[in-house]
Amino acid sequence: MITLRKSADRGHADHGWLESFHSFSFADYRDEQHMGWGNLRVINEDRIAPGTGFGTHGHRDMEIISYVLEGALGHKDSIGDGASILPGEVQRMSAGRGIQHSEFNHAADETTHFLQIWLLPEARGIEPGYEQKPFSAEQKRGALKLVASPDARDGAVKLNADAAMYVGLFDGAEQAELAFDTRRLAYVHVARGAVEVNGKALVAGDAAKLDGEPRLTLSNGVDAEVIVFDLARAAVRSAAVAAQVAK
């Protein structure tokens, strides 16, 4: 079964310095039909205005991935990491037993456009951690490149969650397939452009939830950048998670 989640149906918030679209319930956007998908809890498409950003704040017991589409994202945290995240790079922050961090757009004249992704971890109270790796356009062109997984295979970022994340670029005749264990779930998010997901047309901001589908086929892309998740069937831990996403 494939269920589409259209871009226009997402939650939306405009704070002036930040414009955000929420694929799942987050902060003031509450939708009981969209609380997450398996152990994927948050996909926020954020645009941060020049010279602004998220001040220092805390998280715990969450795997947080930042994926920059345009501009740069400055990161600083309480375990001593500081970096600038650029397009094509994947940043994973394990909040574990608790971490403080800030994310900032230091550019004077360029908006930072990125995806903020939260996954429920396999275990609570782990040591907080950070990892960041670049993945070239060539690695993703006409293919689904593994960029994050529990075993960090093929050079992927290591996830402390039962999930895998792939990124692909598709245009024209380029296409890719990925097989799934039908006991698990999958989620496809179109970051930009347009593409067909198992024959269904999606455009930027759209997503597809896959349940019981043995195979994913991406085809007929038009300057498309696509993110695919292979996910555990995990229930949302409502109390702990709700407290964080309400901030």
N, C-alpha and C positions, 0 to 999 in steps of 0.2 A: 504494500500500500504506500502511495506517495501522497502527502498532503502539502499543498503549497501555502507559504506564508508570504503574502505580497508586501512589498516595501511600504505602500501607502497605508497599510493596516498596523504598522508598528507604532509603539509609543513615541512621543516626540516632546522634547523640552528645549527651550531656547532661553539661556541665561545671559545672553549678551556676549560674554566672553567665551561661552561654550554652547554649541548646538549639538544635540545628541538624539539619535534614533535608537529605540530600545526594541530588540527582537523579542525579549522576554521581560516580565515584570521587573521594574527597577525604580527605586526612589518613589516619586509621586505617581508613577504609572503602575497601575495594578490591574492585572487581567488574569483571572483564575484559569482561563483556558491556555494561557501562555506563561507558565511558571518555570519552564525549562524543558529540555528534551534529554531523557536519560540523565547522565551526570554532567551535561552541559547546562550551566545555569544562567550565563550572561553573554550576550553579544551586543555591545553598544558601539554604534558607529558615531564617533566623536570628531568634531571640528573645533580646534582651540584657536582663538584669535591671537594675533601676534602679541608677544610680551605678556602673556597670561598663562594660567595653568592651574593645576590642582595643588593646593597647599598641602603641607605635611598632614597625613592622616593615617589611620591604622587599619589593618586587616588581620585575620587569623583563619587558619584552616581552610585555605583556598589556593588553588593553582591559578595564577593570573598571567595571561599571555597578552602582550601588546604587539600589534602588527601594523606598521606604519605604511600608509598608502602614498602620502604626499607630505613634504616638509620634514621636520625632525622633531623628536620628542626627547627632552632632557630628563634623565632619571637620577634620583638620589634617594638612598634608603638608610635605615638605621643599622644595617650590618656592614656598612662601609662601601657599598657599591655606588658608583657614579658613572653615567655613560650618556651618550647621545645615540638614540635609536633612529636609524635611517630606513628609507624604503627598501623592502626586501629582507630586512633583518627580523628575526624572531626573538623576542625577549620573554623569558619565563621567570616569574617571581613566585616562589613558594612561601606563602604567608606563614604556614606552620603554626607554632605556638604564639606567634605575634610578631608583626613587623610594622614599622612606620616608613612611609615613603612619600615622595612628591613627584609629579610629572609636569613638565613645563615646556612651553614653546618660547624659546629665547629669540626667535627671529623678529626683526623689526617690521617686516612687510610681507610675511608669508604665513598662511594658515597651516596648521598641522592637522592632517586628516588621518585618523587611525582607527583600528578596531581594538576594543577592550573586551577580552574574552575571559570568562571565569569557568573553571571546572572544579567539581567536587573531588577532593583528594581521596586516596584509598585509606589513609590513616590520619587521625588528628594528632596535633601536638608534636609534629616533626620539627627538626631544626630548620629555621628559615633559610632560604637559599635563593640564588640568582644565577641565571645563565643567559647568554645572548650570542646568537650566531647569524652570519649572513648567508643568504641563499640567492644565487644568481638567477637572472632571467633565463639564461640558457638551461639551467637545471629544471626549470618549471615550464619551459616552452613545449606545448603539445603533450604534456605529461602531468601526472600528479606526483609531485615531489614530497616525500615524507619529511616534515620539518619538526615534528614533536611526537615522542612516543615514550612508553615506560622503559623500554630497553635501549633507547637512544641509538638504534641501529641506523646504518647508512648515514652517519653524521648528524642525525636529528638531535634536537634539544631534548634532554631527559625530563619526562613528566612523572610526577608523583600522583598519577591518576590513571584509571583504567580507560584510556582514550588514546587515539592517534589523530594527528592533524596533518592534512596534505594541502598543498597549494599548487595550482596550475594556471597557465596562461594559454588561452585558446583564441585562434582567429582563423577564419576560412575553413579549410579542410582538416585542420588539426583536431584530433579527438583522443580521448583516453577512456579506459575502462578500469574499474576496480571491483573486485569480488568481496562480498561481505558474508559473515556468519549470520544467518537469518535469526539467530537467537539474540543478536545485538541490534542496536539502532544506528542510524546514520543521519547526518545533517549536512546539507549543502547550502552554503551562503555565497551569493554572487556579490563580490566586492565592487566590481565595476564592469561595464560593458554589458553584453547579452550572450546567452548560451542556452542550449537545450539540455535538459536533465531528463534522461530516459524518455526523450521525445517531447517533453513539456518545456515550453518557452519561458525563460526567466530573464529579467533585466536587473540592473544594479539595485541592491537592497533587498531583492527577493530572496527567498529561501525555500528549500524543500525538505520535509521530514520524511525519512524512509523507515518503514517498519516491515520486516519480513521480506525485503527485496534482496535477492541474492547477488545482484550486480548493478553497478552504477555506470552509465555511459554519458559522457559529456561530449557534445558535438555542436557543429554550426555556430561556433563562437564568433562574436564581433568585438574585438579588443577586450576580451573577457579575462578577468582575474577571479578565480574561484577557490573557495576554501571548503574542504571536505573533512568531516569528523566521523570517525568510527568510535562508537560510544557504548558504554555499559548501560544496562537497564537499571539505573540507580534512582531511588526516590529522592526528591529534594528534602534536605534536612531543614525543615521549615523555620524553626526558631532561630538557630544560629545564622542561617543564611538571610532570613528576612531582616534581621538586625543590621547586617552589613549592607544589603542592597537598598535599605531605606535611607542611608546616609548620603 
